[in-house]
């Protein structure tokens, strides 16, 4: 296997209708990671009044990253099933941290956040996910969503109760059914995706995909380098109304 190279760019924008940014992201590249781990990126979209959404997303991202980069966890050597379980445990720990902060600060009780985590290990992308932030993979010009939204309308789409077109216009589409901080025992999705040279990974908060639909995302992702693509996606969300904070991470995989 040839040398793996990951090029990542990311940004978060408050949008055109909000004054505060409750999204939070973090990217860690190979220089600060154990052997065989080439990148970690996390997107979280907080919710809750009194700036609590911002607190929940920051606590969650910080907790997840702290567990992942701790040398004693030896992420590069854990077999795949155990590795996915470990990613699940990072979310469980973050969930506990958010709930405990709510106990310490009652005005923040009930705060929560989505969280979508990507870890590039060897030639695979490992994903842990809860809420309605998203992970996508662009391969050979075709866009594939690799996470399922944990939201009222998306779950109705999967059950055949709504069409995607109806879901796009449904006033409930921002209501999540799972999130960090809402339940003592969070249900986390985990998966792995084998990567091919030339793959482009994109993670985002729903401030992007609630403004522009997947065909437009695919078109923008198919053009330019990671940096210009991140900015083009944020610009497109704001041009479409920018009703929410928008956070985007783009990672290109080469070998």
Secondary structure, DSSP 8 states (H G I E B T S, - for coil): ----EEEEEEEEE--SS-SS--EEEEEEEGGGS-TTEEEEEEEEEEE-TTTHHHHHHHHHHHHHHHHHH-GGG-GGGS-HHHHHHHHHHHHHHHHHHHHHHHHHSGGGTT-EE-EEEEEEETTEEEEEEESS-EEEEEETTEEEE-S---BHHHHHHHTTSS-HHHHHH-TTTT-BS--BTS-SS---EEEEEE--TT-EEEEE-HHHHTTS-HHHHHHHHTSS-HHHHHHHHHHHHHHTT--S-EEEEEEEEE-
